[in-house]
Amino acid sequence: MAELEIDVGELYENTDQAKLSDYEKYKKRCLDKVTGSSEVVLTGAGPIWLYLKLAHTLHGKVKSLYYSSPVTGRVEIFNHNPF
């Protein structure tokens, strides 16, 4: 399947900021989006803790994960693609 880009800020829509106590909701929204995807790019405004927890959650569920921002460009977080 093609690359999937997830805007982390959209996971906690309708609120001004993400809350650790609501992480399970964000996790479910993220996992619902990645079903069948092998390459995921996390982007958008969001707290560092949310990016880290999502990266941990996605490890073992997708082949490769990247972070992308206008400042850094694309940064590889992990890549388990054997090719």
N, CA, C and O atoms as a Maestro MAE file, in Angstrom:
{
 s_m_m2io_version
 :::
 2.0.0
}

f_m_ct {
 s_m_title
 :::
 protein
 m_atom[332] {
  # First column is atom index #
  i_m_mmod_type
  r_m_x_coord
  r_m_y_coord
  r_m_z_coord
  i_m_residue_number
  s_m_chain_name
  s_m_pdb_residue_name
  s_m_pdb_atom_name
  i_m_atomic_number
  :::
  1 25 0.837 -1.185 0.000 1 A "MET " " N  " 7
  2 3 0.000 0.000 0.000 1 A "MET " " CA " 6
  3 2 0.882 1.249 0.000 1 A "MET " " C  " 6
  4 15 2.035 1.205 0.430 1 A "MET " " O  " 8
  5 25 0.348 2.323 -0.470 2 A "ALA " " N  " 7
  6 3 1.076 3.595 -0.561 2 A "ALA " " CA " 6
  7 2 1.334 4.197 0.815 2 A "ALA " " C  " 6
  8 15 0.771 3.783 1.828 2 A "ALA " " O  " 8
  9 25 2.202 5.183 0.800 3 A "GLU " " N  " 7
  10 3 2.541 5.926 2.009 3 A "GLU " " CA " 6
  11 2 1.308 6.629 2.575 3 A "GLU " " C  " 6
  12 15 0.481 7.156 1.831 3 A "GLU " " O  " 8
  13 25 1.202 6.628 3.884 4 A "LEU " " N  " 7
  14 3 0.103 7.293 4.573 4 A "LEU " " CA " 6
  15 2 0.668 8.406 5.445 4 A "LEU " " C  " 6
  16 15 1.581 8.168 6.236 4 A "LEU " " O  " 8
  17 25 0.140 9.612 5.311 5 A "GLU " " N  " 7
  18 3 0.557 10.734 6.149 5 A "GLU " " CA " 6
  19 2 -0.514 10.990 7.194 5 A "GLU " " C  " 6
  20 15 -1.695 11.110 6.868 5 A "GLU " " O  " 8
  21 25 -0.098 11.073 8.449 6 A "ILE " " N  " 7
  22 3 -1.024 11.339 9.550 6 A "ILE " " CA " 6
  23 2 -0.658 12.666 10.192 6 A "ILE " " C  " 6
  24 15 0.467 12.850 10.659 6 A "ILE " " O  " 8
  25 25 -1.601 13.580 10.214 7 A "ASP " " N  " 7
  26 3 -1.434 14.860 10.911 7 A "ASP " " CA " 6
  27 2 -1.785 14.613 12.375 7 A "ASP " " C  " 6
  28 15 -2.952 14.416 12.714 7 A "ASP " " O  " 8
  29 25 -0.789 14.624 13.225 8 A "VAL " " N  " 7
  30 3 -0.974 14.299 14.643 8 A "VAL " " CA " 6
  31 2 -1.996 15.229 15.298 8 A "VAL " " C  " 6
  32 15 -2.754 14.796 16.165 8 A "VAL " " O  " 8
  33 25 -2.025 16.493 14.896 9 A "GLY " " N  " 7
  34 3 -2.981 17.441 15.472 9 A "GLY " " CA " 6
  35 2 -4.424 17.062 15.226 9 A "GLY " " C  " 6
  36 15 -5.303 17.421 16.010 9 A "GLY " " O  " 8
  37 25 -4.682 16.339 14.145 10 A "GLU " " N  " 7
  38 3 -6.050 15.912 13.852 10 A "GLU " " CA " 6
  39 2 -6.522 14.789 14.773 10 A "GLU " " C  " 6
  40 15 -7.724 14.544 14.879 10 A "GLU " " O  " 8
  41 25 -5.600 14.110 15.435 11 A "LEU " " N  " 7
  42 3 -5.984 13.023 16.342 11 A "LEU " " CA " 6
  43 2 -6.686 13.546 17.587 11 A "LEU " " C  " 6
  44 15 -7.487 12.840 18.199 11 A "LEU " " O  " 8
  45 25 -6.387 14.773 17.955 12 A "TYR " " N  " 7
  46 3 -7.054 15.353 19.129 12 A "TYR " " CA " 6
  47 2 -7.878 16.571 18.730 12 A "TYR " " C  " 6
  48 15 -7.895 17.589 19.422 12 A "TYR " " O  " 8
  49 25 -8.555 16.438 17.602 13 A "GLU " " N  " 7
  50 3 -9.410 17.518 17.098 13 A "GLU " " CA " 6
  51 2 -10.470 17.898 18.126 13 A "GLU " " C  " 6
  52 15 -10.824 17.108 19.001 13 A "GLU " " O  " 8
  53 25 -10.957 19.100 18.001 14 A "ASN " " N  " 7
  54 3 -11.988 19.666 18.876 14 A "ASN " " CA " 6
  55 2 -11.478 20.036 20.261 14 A "ASN " " C  " 6
  56 15 -12.272 20.375 21.138 14 A "ASN " " O  " 8
  57 25 -10.159 19.976 20.472 15 A "THR " " N  " 7
  58 3 -9.572 20.446 21.727 15 A "THR " " CA " 6
  59 2 -8.335 21.262 21.390 15 A "THR " " C  " 6
  60 15 -7.744 21.096 20.322 15 A "THR " " O  " 8
  61 25 -7.949 22.136 22.293 16 A "ASP " " N  " 7
  62 3 -6.793 22.996 22.051 16 A "ASP " " CA " 6
  63 2 -5.467 22.267 22.220 16 A "ASP " " C  " 6
  64 15 -4.464 22.635 21.608 16 A "ASP " " O  " 8
  65 25 -5.469 21.235 23.054 17 A "GLN " " N  " 7
  66 3 -4.226 20.517 23.294 17 A "GLN " " CA " 6
  67 2 -4.506 19.058 23.602 17 A "GLN " " C  " 6
  68 15 -5.585 18.697 24.073 17 A "GLN " " O  " 8
  69 25 -3.512 18.231 23.327 18 A "ALA " " N  " 7
  70 3 -3.618 16.805 23.615 18 A "ALA " " CA " 6
  71 2 -3.487 16.576 25.116 18 A "ALA " " C  " 6
  72 15 -2.777 17.299 25.815 18 A "ALA " " O  " 8
  73 25 -4.182 15.562 25.585 19 A "LYS " " N  " 7
  74 3 -4.113 15.209 27.009 19 A "LYS " " CA " 6
  75 2 -3.664 13.767 27.133 19 A "LYS " " C  " 6
  76 15 -4.192 12.881 26.461 19 A "LYS " " O  " 8
  77 25 -2.694 13.539 27.989 20 A "LEU " " N  " 7
  78 3 -2.184 12.195 28.201 20 A "LEU " " CA " 6
  79 2 -3.303 11.241 28.607 20 A "LEU " " C  " 6
  80 15 -3.293 10.074 28.216 20 A "LEU " " O  " 8
  81 25 -4.257 11.720 29.380 21 A "SER " " N  " 7
  82 3 -5.361 10.867 29.828 21 A "SER " " CA " 6
  83 2 -6.244 10.401 28.666 21 A "SER " " C  " 6
  84 15 -6.994 9.436 28.814 21 A "SER " " O  " 8
  85 25 -6.164 11.074 27.510 22 A "ASP " " N  " 7
  86 3 -6.957 10.702 26.333 22 A "ASP " " CA " 6
  87 2 -6.138 9.933 25.301 22 A "ASP " " C  " 6
  88 15 -6.590 9.744 24.172 22 A "ASP " " O  " 8
  89 25 -4.947 9.490 25.672 23 A "TYR " " N  " 7
  90 3 -4.079 8.833 24.704 23 A "TYR " " CA " 6
  91 2 -4.726 7.625 24.037 23 A "TYR " " C  " 6
  92 15 -4.533 7.420 22.839 23 A "TYR " " O  " 8
  93 25 -5.468 6.838 24.758 24 A "GLU " " N  " 7
  94 3 -6.073 5.641 24.155 24 A "GLU " " CA " 6
  95 2 -6.986 6.010 22.985 24 A "GLU " " C  " 6
  96 15 -7.070 5.262 22.010 24 A "GLU " " O  " 8
  97 25 -7.670 7.152 23.069 25 A "LYS " " N  " 7
  98 3 -8.502 7.620 21.948 25 A "LYS " " CA " 6
  99 2 -7.629 7.976 20.757 25 A "LYS " " C  " 6
  100 15 -7.951 7.617 19.624 25 A "LYS " " O  " 8
  101 25 -6.528 8.677 21.000 26 A "TYR " " N  " 7
  102 3 -5.621 9.071 19.919 26 A "TYR " " CA " 6
  103 2 -4.991 7.836 19.274 26 A "TYR " " C  " 6
  104 15 -4.854 7.753 18.053 26 A "TYR " " O  " 8
  105 25 -4.616 6.893 20.114 27 A "LYS " " N  " 7
  106 3 -4.012 5.649 19.637 27 A "LYS " " CA " 6
  107 2 -4.982 4.911 18.712 27 A "LYS " " C  " 6
  108 15 -4.587 4.452 17.640 27 A "LYS " " O  " 8
  109 25 -6.235 4.795 19.115 28 A "LYS " " N  " 7
  110 3 -7.236 4.105 18.298 28 A "LYS " " CA " 6
  111 2 -7.435 4.827 16.967 28 A "LYS " " C  " 6
  112 15 -7.497 4.185 15.919 28 A "LYS " " O  " 8
  113 25 -7.535 6.144 17.002 29 A "ARG " " N  " 7
  114 3 -7.707 6.911 15.765 29 A "ARG " " CA " 6
  115 2 -6.532 6.687 14.821 29 A "ARG " " C  " 6
  116 15 -6.717 6.544 13.612 29 A "ARG " " O  " 8
  117 25 -5.332 6.658 15.372 30 A "CYS " " N  " 7
  118 3 -4.132 6.441 14.569 30 A "CYS " " CA " 6
  119 2 -4.134 5.035 13.973 30 A "CYS " " C  " 6
  120 15 -3.909 4.866 12.774 30 A "CYS " " O  " 8
  121 25 -4.387 4.034 14.801 31 A "LEU " " N  " 7
  122 3 -4.380 2.652 14.315 31 A "LEU " " CA " 6
  123 2 -5.477 2.412 13.283 31 A "LEU " " C  " 6
  124 15 -5.280 1.643 12.342 31 A "LEU " " O  " 8
  125 25 -6.625 3.057 13.446 32 A "ASP " " N  " 7
  126 3 -7.694 2.931 12.453 32 A "ASP " " CA " 6
  127 2 -7.244 3.460 11.094 32 A "ASP " " C  " 6
  128 15 -7.638 2.930 10.055 32 A "ASP " " O  " 8
  129 25 -6.425 4.495 11.104 33 A "LYS " " N  " 7
  130 3 -5.937 5.094 9.849 33 A "LYS " " CA " 6
  131 2 -4.885 4.223 9.173 33 A "LYS " " C  " 6
  132 15 -4.841 4.169 7.944 33 A "LYS " " O  " 8
  133 25 -4.044 3.544 9.934 34 A "VAL " " N  " 7
  134 3 -2.916 2.820 9.343 34 A "VAL " " CA " 6
  135 2 -3.254 1.416 8.889 34 A "VAL " " C  " 6
  136 15 -2.388 0.735 8.340 34 A "VAL " " O  " 8
  137 25 -4.457 0.963 9.092 35 A "THR " " N  " 7
  138 3 -4.830 -0.383 8.685 35 A "THR " " CA " 6
  139 2 -4.453 -0.623 7.228 35 A "THR " " C  " 6
  140 15 -4.933 0.071 6.331 35 A "THR " " O  " 8
  141 25 -3.602 -1.595 7.004 36 A "GLY " " N  " 7
  142 3 -3.175 -1.934 5.657 36 A "GLY " " CA " 6
  143 2 -2.027 -1.106 5.125 36 A "GLY " " C  " 6
  144 15 -1.547 -1.371 4.023 36 A "GLY " " O  " 8
  145 25 -1.570 -0.117 5.866 37 A "SER " " N  " 7
  146 3 -0.449 0.717 5.416 37 A "SER " " CA " 6
  147 2 0.862 0.105 5.879 37 A "SER " " C  " 6
  148 15 0.936 -0.503 6.947 37 A "SER " " O  " 8
  149 25 1.896 0.273 5.062 38 A "SER " " N  " 7
  150 3 3.202 -0.227 5.469 38 A "SER " " CA " 6
  151 2 4.194 0.890 5.725 38 A "SER " " C  " 6
  152 15 5.209 0.679 6.388 38 A "SER " " O  " 8
  153 25 3.910 2.086 5.203 39 A "GLU " " N  " 7
  154 3 4.803 3.225 5.390 39 A "GLU " " CA " 6
  155 2 3.981 4.419 5.880 39 A "GLU " " C  " 6
  156 15 3.026 4.838 5.226 39 A "GLU " " O  " 8
  157 25 4.360 4.954 7.027 40 A "VAL " " N  " 7
  158 3 3.598 6.038 7.656 40 A "VAL " " CA " 6
  159 2 4.509 7.225 7.919 40 A "VAL " " C  " 6
  160 15 5.665 7.066 8.310 40 A "VAL " " O  " 8
  161 25 3.965 8.423 7.697 41 A "VAL " " N  " 7
  162 3 4.660 9.666 7.993 41 A "VAL " " CA " 6
  163 2 3.826 10.435 9.008 41 A "VAL " " C  " 6
  164 15 2.665 10.750 8.747 41 A "VAL " " O  " 8
  165 25 4.411 10.740 10.167 42 A "LEU " " N  " 7
  166 3 3.740 11.565 11.165 42 A "LEU " " CA " 6
  167 2 4.155 13.011 10.945 42 A "LEU " " C  " 6
  168 15 5.337 13.300 10.756 42 A "LEU " " O  " 8
  169 25 3.194 13.914 10.968 43 A "THR " " N  " 7
  170 3 3.462 15.321 10.728 43 A "THR " " CA " 6
  171 2 2.454 16.160 11.498 43 A "THR " " C  " 6
  172 15 1.540 15.623 12.123 43 A "THR " " O  " 8
  173 25 2.618 17.463 11.452 44 A "GLY " " N  " 7
  174 3 1.655 18.360 12.076 44 A "GLY " " CA " 6
  175 2 2.023 18.750 13.489 44 A "GLY " " C  " 6
  176 15 2.965 18.224 14.082 44 A "GLY " " O  " 8
  177 25 1.255 19.686 14.011 45 A "ALA " " N  " 7
  178 3 1.488 20.185 15.366 45 A "ALA " " CA " 6
  179 2 1.045 19.148 16.389 45 A "ALA " " C  " 6
  180 15 -0.038 18.572 16.283 45 A "ALA " " O  " 8
  181 25 1.889 18.925 17.366 46 A "GLY " " N  " 7
  182 3 1.551 17.982 18.429 46 A "GLY " " CA " 6
  183 2 2.668 17.922 19.448 46 A "GLY " " C  " 6
  184 15 3.814 18.251 19.140 46 A "GLY " " O  " 8
  185 25 2.345 17.506 20.654 47 A "PRO " " N  " 7
  186 3 3.372 17.415 21.699 47 A "PRO " " CA " 6
  187 2 4.332 16.253 21.437 47 A "PRO " " C  " 6
  188 15 3.959 15.235 20.854 47 A "PRO " " O  " 8
  189 25 5.551 16.428 21.873 48 A "ILE " " N  " 7
  190 3 6.578 15.404 21.685 48 A "ILE " " CA " 6
  191 2 6.152 14.070 22.282 48 A "ILE " " C  " 6
  192 15 6.378 13.021 21.679 48 A "ILE " " O  " 8
  193 25 5.533 14.101 23.473 49 A "TRP " " N  " 7
  194 3 5.140 12.839 24.097 49 A "TRP " " CA " 6
  195 2 4.176 12.058 23.205 49 A "TRP " " C  " 6
  196 15 4.221 10.828 23.179 49 A "TRP " " O  " 8
  197 25 3.308 12.755 22.475 50 A "LEU " " N  " 7
  198 3 2.347 12.072 21.614 50 A "LEU " " CA " 6
  199 2 3.071 11.435 20.423 50 A "LEU " " C  " 6
  200 15 2.772 10.300 20.054 50 A "LEU " " O  " 8
  201 25 4.011 12.152 19.827 51 A "TYR " " N  " 7
  202 3 4.799 11.582 18.739 51 A "TYR " " CA " 6
  203 2 5.545 10.324 19.214 51 A "TYR " " C  " 6
  204 15 5.561 9.310 18.516 51 A "TYR " " O  " 8
  205 25 6.155 10.395 20.389 52 A "LEU " " N  " 7
  206 3 6.921 9.260 20.905 52 A "LEU " " CA " 6
  207 2 6.031 8.056 21.191 52 A "LEU " " C  " 6
  208 15 6.379 6.925 20.851 52 A "LEU " " O  " 8
  209 25 4.894 8.298 21.810 53 A "LYS " " N  " 7
  210 3 3.979 7.190 22.113 53 A "LYS " " CA " 6
  211 2 3.415 6.577 20.834 53 A "LYS " " C  " 6
  212 15 3.266 5.358 20.751 53 A "LYS " " O  " 8
  213 25 3.103 7.399 19.843 54 A "LEU " " N  " 7
  214 3 2.596 6.867 18.577 54 A "LEU " " CA " 6
  215 2 3.670 6.053 17.862 54 A "LEU " " C  " 6
  216 15 3.375 5.006 17.286 54 A "LEU " " O  " 8
  217 25 4.912 6.530 17.898 55 A "ALA " " N  " 7
  218 3 6.011 5.777 17.278 55 A "ALA " " CA " 6
  219 2 6.148 4.414 17.947 55 A "ALA " " C  " 6
  220 15 6.346 3.408 17.266 55 A "ALA " " O  " 8
  221 25 6.045 4.373 19.248 56 A "HIS " " N  " 7
  222 3 6.131 3.109 19.977 56 A "HIS " " CA " 6
  223 2 4.962 2.200 19.611 56 A "HIS " " C  " 6
  224 15 5.141 0.997 19.427 56 A "HIS " " O  " 8
  225 25 3.778 2.771 19.507 57 A "THR " " N  " 7
  226 3 2.588 2.006 19.142 57 A "THR " " CA " 6
  227 2 2.697 1.430 17.729 57 A "THR " " C  " 6
  228 15 2.288 0.294 17.492 57 A "THR " " O  " 8
  229 25 3.239 2.198 16.797 58 A "LEU " " N  " 7
  230 3 3.312 1.773 15.400 58 A "LEU " " CA " 6
  231 2 4.447 0.795 15.119 58 A "LEU " " C  " 6
  232 15 4.435 0.102 14.101 58 A "LEU " " O  " 8
  233 25 5.428 0.737 16.018 59 A "HIS " " N  " 7
  234 3 6.537 -0.195 15.829 59 A "HIS " " CA " 6
  235 2 5.999 -1.622 15.842 59 A "HIS " " C  " 6
  236 15 5.330 -2.036 16.788 59 A "HIS " " O  " 8
  237 25 6.296 -2.358 14.794 60 A "GLY " " N  " 7
  238 3 5.788 -3.725 14.681 60 A "GLY " " CA " 6
  239 2 4.460 -3.813 13.935 60 A "GLY " " C  " 6
  240 15 4.009 -4.906 13.591 60 A "GLY " " O  " 8
  241 25 3.838 -2.667 13.685 61 A "LYS " " N  " 7
  242 3 2.571 -2.640 12.952 61 A "LYS " " CA " 6
  243 2 2.739 -2.117 11.531 61 A "LYS " " C  " 6
  244 15 1.934 -2.432 10.653 61 A "LYS " " O  " 8
  245 25 3.778 -1.323 11.301 62 A "VAL " " N  " 7
  246 3 4.094 -0.818 9.961 62 A "VAL " " CA " 6
  247 2 5.576 -1.087 9.684 62 A "VAL " " C  " 6
  248 15 6.370 -1.231 10.614 62 A "VAL " " O  " 8
  249 25 5.942 -1.155 8.400 63 A "LYS " " N  " 7
  250 3 7.338 -1.449 8.050 63 A "LYS " " CA " 6
  251 2 8.257 -0.269 8.271 63 A "LYS " " C  " 6
  252 15 9.407 -0.436 8.677 63 A "LYS " " O  " 8
  253 25 7.745 0.944 8.000 64 A "SER " " N  " 7
  254 3 8.608 2.114 8.185 64 A "SER " " CA " 6
  255 2 7.805 3.300 8.685 64 A "SER " " C  " 6
  256 15 6.627 3.466 8.366 64 A "SER " " O  " 8
  257 25 8.480 4.118 9.477 65 A "LEU " " N  " 7
  258 3 7.856 5.295 10.072 65 A "LEU " " CA " 6
  259 2 8.797 6.477 9.891 65 A "LEU " " C  " 6
  260 15 10.009 6.365 10.078 65 A "LEU " " O  " 8
  261 25 8.207 7.619 9.523 66 A "TYR " " N  " 7
  262 3 8.964 8.847 9.315 66 A "TYR " " CA " 6
  263 2 8.277 9.993 10.038 66 A "TYR " " C  " 6
  264 15 7.073 9.963 10.291 66 A "TYR " " O  " 8
  265 25 9.066 10.996 10.361 67 A "TYR " " N  " 7
  266 3 8.570 12.264 10.888 67 A "TYR " " CA " 6
  267 2 8.869 13.305 9.824 67 A "TYR " " C  " 6
  268 15 9.923 13.257 9.191 67 A "TYR " " O  " 8
  269 25 7.957 14.245 9.619 68 A "SER " " N  " 7
  270 3 8.205 15.287 8.634 68 A "SER " " CA " 6
  271 2 7.707 16.627 9.148 68 A "SER " " C  " 6
  272 15 6.603 16.735 9.683 68 A "SER " " O  " 8
  273 25 8.547 17.653 8.975 69 A "SER " " N  " 7
  274 3 8.160 19.017 9.299 69 A "SER " " CA " 6
  275 2 8.845 19.944 8.291 69 A "SER " " C  " 6
  276 15 9.815 19.553 7.641 69 A "SER " " O  " 8
  277 25 8.339 21.166 8.167 70 A "PRO " " N  " 7
  278 3 8.982 22.111 7.248 70 A "PRO " " CA " 6
  279 2 10.432 22.411 7.628 70 A "PRO " " C  " 6
  280 15 11.246 22.729 6.761 70 A "PRO " " O  " 8
  281 25 10.755 22.314 8.900 71 A "VAL " " N  " 7
  282 3 12.107 22.628 9.369 71 A "VAL " " CA " 6
  283 2 13.067 21.472 9.106 71 A "VAL " " C  " 6
  284 15 14.172 21.683 8.608 71 A "VAL " " O  " 8
  285 25 12.649 20.258 9.439 72 A "THR " " N  " 7
  286 3 13.557 19.105 9.350 72 A "THR " " CA " 6
  287 2 13.476 18.365 8.033 72 A "THR " " C  " 6
  288 15 14.413 17.664 7.651 72 A "THR " " O  " 8
  289 25 12.358 18.516 7.334 73 A "GLY " " N  " 7
  290 3 12.121 17.647 6.188 73 A "GLY " " CA " 6
  291 2 11.741 16.276 6.718 73 A "GLY " " C  " 6
  292 15 11.220 16.149 7.826 73 A "GLY " " O  " 8
  293 25 12.000 15.271 5.932 74 A "ARG " " N  " 7
  294 3 11.627 13.898 6.306 74 A "ARG " " CA " 6
  295 2 12.758 13.241 7.099 74 A "ARG " " C  " 6
  296 15 13.910 13.239 6.665 74 A "ARG " " O  " 8
  297 25 12.418 12.683 8.268 75 A "VAL " " N  " 7
  298 3 13.389 12.018 9.134 75 A "VAL " " CA " 6
  299 2 12.916 10.590 9.374 75 A "VAL " " C  " 6
  300 15 11.785 10.372 9.808 75 A "VAL " " O  " 8
  301 25 13.769 9.633 9.096 76 A "GLU " " N  " 7
  302 3 13.413 8.230 9.310 76 A "GLU " " CA " 6
  303 2 13.458 7.903 10.805 76 A "GLU " " C  " 6
  304 15 14.454 8.167 11.479 76 A "GLU " " O  " 8
  305 25 12.378 7.331 11.306 77 A "ILE " " N  " 7
  306 3 12.315 6.897 12.705 77 A "ILE " " CA " 6
  307 2 12.713 5.422 12.795 77 A "ILE " " C  " 6
  308 15 13.564 5.051 13.603 77 A "ILE " " O  " 8
  309 25 12.092 4.588 11.961 78 A "PHE " " N  " 7
  310 3 12.522 3.210 11.817 78 A "PHE " " CA " 6
  311 2 12.147 2.721 10.432 78 A "PHE " " C  " 6
  312 15 11.228 3.238 9.797 78 A "PHE " " O  " 8
  313 25 12.881 1.711 9.975 79 A "ASN " " N  " 7
  314 3 12.617 1.129 8.669 79 A "ASN " " CA " 6
  315 2 12.967 -0.355 8.735 79 A "ASN " " C  " 6
  316 15 14.136 -0.725 8.843 79 A "ASN " " O  " 8
  317 25 11.944 -1.194 8.668 80 A "HIS " " N  " 7
  318 3 12.139 -2.648 8.729 80 A "HIS " " CA " 6
  319 2 11.870 -3.281 7.372 80 A "HIS " " C  " 6
  320 15 11.568 -4.471 7.283 80 A "HIS " " O  " 8
  321 25 11.981 -2.486 6.324 81 A "ASN " " N  " 7
  322 3 11.809 -3.005 4.984 81 A "ASN " " CA " 6
  323 2 13.088 -3.768 4.603 81 A "ASN " " C  " 6
  324 15 14.172 -3.184 4.627 81 A "ASN " " O  " 8
  325 25 12.985 -5.036 4.259 82 A "PRO " " N  " 7
  326 3 14.202 -5.811 3.972 82 A "PRO " " CA " 6
  327 2 14.842 -5.485 2.626 82 A "PRO " " C  " 6
  328 15 15.882 -6.058 2.300 82 A "PRO " " O  " 8
  329 25 14.266 -4.596 1.843 83 A "PHE " " N  " 7
  330 3 14.813 -4.317 0.501 83 A "PHE " " CA " 6
  331 2 15.518 -3.000 0.463 83 A "PHE " " C  " 6
  332 15 16.037 -2.607 -0.583 83 A "PHE " " O  " 8
  :::
 }
 m_bond[331] {
  # First column is bond index #
  i_m_from
  i_m_to
  i_m_order
  :::
  1 1 2 1
  2 2 3 1
  3 3 4 2
  4 3 5 1
  5 5 6 1
  6 6 7 1
  7 7 8 2
  8 7 9 1
  9 9 10 1
  10 10 11 1
  11 11 12 2
  12 11 13 1
  13 13 14 1
  14 14 15 1
  15 15 16 2
  16 15 17 1
  17 17 18 1
  18 18 19 1
  19 19 20 2
  20 19 21 1
  21 21 22 1
  22 22 23 1
  23 23 24 2
  24 23 25 1
  25 25 26 1
  26 26 27 1
  27 27 28 2
  28 27 29 1
  29 29 30 1
  30 30 31 1
  31 31 32 2
  32 31 33 1
  33 33 34 1
  34 34 35 1
  35 35 36 2
  36 35 37 1
  37 37 38 1
  38 38 39 1
  39 39 40 2
  40 39 41 1
  41 41 42 1
  42 42 43 1
  43 43 44 2
  44 43 45 1
  45 45 46 1
  46 46 47 1
  47 47 48 2
  48 47 49 1
  49 49 50 1
  50 50 51 1
  51 51 52 2
  52 51 53 1
  53 53 54 1
  54 54 55 1
  55 55 56 2
  56 55 57 1
  57 57 58 1
  58 58 59 1
  59 59 60 2
  60 59 61 1
  61 61 62 1
  62 62 63 1
  63 63 64 2
  64 63 65 1
  65 65 66 1
  66 66 67 1
  67 67 68 2
  68 67 69 1
  69 69 70 1
  70 70 71 1
  71 71 72 2
  72 71 73 1
  73 73 74 1
  74 74 75 1
  75 75 76 2
  76 75 77 1
  77 77 78 1
  78 78 79 1
  79 79 80 2
  80 79 81 1
  81 81 82 1
  82 82 83 1
  83 83 84 2
  84 83 85 1
  85 85 86 1
  86 86 87 1
  87 87 88 2
  88 87 89 1
  89 89 90 1
  90 90 91 1
  91 91 92 2
  92 91 93 1
  93 93 94 1
  94 94 95 1
  95 95 96 2
  96 95 97 1
  97 97 98 1
  98 98 99 1
  99 99 100 2
  100 99 101 1
  101 101 102 1
  102 102 103 1
  103 103 104 2
  104 103 105 1
  105 105 106 1
  106 106 107 1
  107 107 108 2
  108 107 109 1
  109 109 110 1
  110 110 111 1
  111 111 112 2
  112 111 113 1
  113 113 114 1
  114 114 115 1
  115 115 116 2
  116 115 117 1
  117 117 118 1
  118 118 119 1
  119 119 120 2
  120 119 121 1
  121 121 122 1
  122 122 123 1
  123 123 124 2
  124 123 125 1
  125 125 126 1
  126 126 127 1
  127 127 128 2
  128 127 129 1
  129 129 130 1
  130 130 131 1
  131 131 132 2
  132 131 133 1
  133 133 134 1
  134 134 135 1
  135 135 136 2
  136 135 137 1
  137 137 138 1
  138 138 139 1
  139 139 140 2
  140 139 141 1
  141 141 142 1
  142 142 143 1
  143 143 144 2
  144 143 145 1
  145 145 146 1
  146 146 147 1
  147 147 148 2
  148 147 149 1
  149 149 150 1
  150 150 151 1
  151 151 152 2
  152 151 153 1
  153 153 154 1
  154 154 155 1
  155 155 156 2
  156 155 157 1
  157 157 158 1
  158 158 159 1
  159 159 160 2
  160 159 161 1
  161 161 162 1
  162 162 163 1
  163 163 164 2
  164 163 165 1
  165 165 166 1
  166 166 167 1
  167 167 168 2
  168 167 169 1
  169 169 170 1
  170 170 171 1
  171 171 172 2
  172 171 173 1
  173 173 174 1
  174 174 175 1
  175 175 176 2
  176 175 177 1
  177 177 178 1
  178 178 179 1
  179 179 180 2
  180 179 181 1
  181 181 182 1
  182 182 183 1
  183 183 184 2
  184 183 185 1
  185 185 186 1
  186 186 187 1
  187 187 188 2
  188 187 189 1
  189 189 190 1
  190 190 191 1
  191 191 192 2
  192 191 193 1
  193 193 194 1
  194 194 195 1
  195 195 196 2
  196 195 197 1
  197 197 198 1
  198 198 199 1
  199 199 200 2
  200 199 201 1
  201 201 202 1
  202 202 203 1
  203 203 204 2
  204 203 205 1
  205 205 206 1
  206 206 207 1
  207 207 208 2
  208 207 209 1
  209 209 210 1
  210 210 211 1
  211 211 212 2
  212 211 213 1
  213 213 214 1
  214 214 215 1
  215 215 216 2
  216 215 217 1
  217 217 218 1
  218 218 219 1
  219 219 220 2
  220 219 221 1
  221 221 222 1
  222 222 223 1
  223 223 224 2
  224 223 225 1
  225 225 226 1
  226 226 227 1
  227 227 228 2
  228 227 229 1
  229 229 230 1
  230 230 231 1
  231 231 232 2
  232 231 233 1
  233 233 234 1
  234 234 235 1
  235 235 236 2
  236 235 237 1
  237 237 238 1
  238 238 239 1
  239 239 240 2
  240 239 241 1
  241 241 242 1
  242 242 243 1
  243 243 244 2
  244 243 245 1
  245 245 246 1
  246 246 247 1
  247 247 248 2
  248 247 249 1
  249 249 250 1
  250 250 251 1
  251 251 252 2
  252 251 253 1
  253 253 254 1
  254 254 255 1
  255 255 256 2
  256 255 257 1
  257 257 258 1
  258 258 259 1
  259 259 260 2
  260 259 261 1
  261 261 262 1
  262 262 263 1
  263 263 264 2
  264 263 265 1
  265 265 266 1
  266 266 267 1
  267 267 268 2
  268 267 269 1
  269 269 270 1
  270 270 271 1
  271 271 272 2
  272 271 273 1
  273 273 274 1
  274 274 275 1
  275 275 276 2
  276 275 277 1
  277 277 278 1
  278 278 279 1
  279 279 280 2
  280 279 281 1
  281 281 282 1
  282 282 283 1
  283 283 284 2
  284 283 285 1
  285 285 286 1
  286 286 287 1
  287 287 288 2
  288 287 289 1
  289 289 290 1
  290 290 291 1
  291 291 292 2
  292 291 293 1
  293 293 294 1
  294 294 295 1
  295 295 296 2
  296 295 297 1
  297 297 298 1
  298 298 299 1
  299 299 300 2
  300 299 301 1
  301 301 302 1
  302 302 303 1
  303 303 304 2
  304 303 305 1
  305 305 306 1
  306 306 307 1
  307 307 308 2
  308 307 309 1
  309 309 310 1
  310 310 311 1
  311 311 312 2
  312 311 313 1
  313 313 314 1
  314 314 315 1
  315 315 316 2
  316 315 317 1
  317 317 318 1
  318 318 319 1
  319 319 320 2
  320 319 321 1
  321 321 322 1
  322 322 323 1
  323 323 324 2
  324 323 325 1
  325 325 326 1
  326 326 327 1
  327 327 328 2
  328 327 329 1
  329 329 330 1
  330 330 331 1
  331 331 332 2
  :::
 }
}
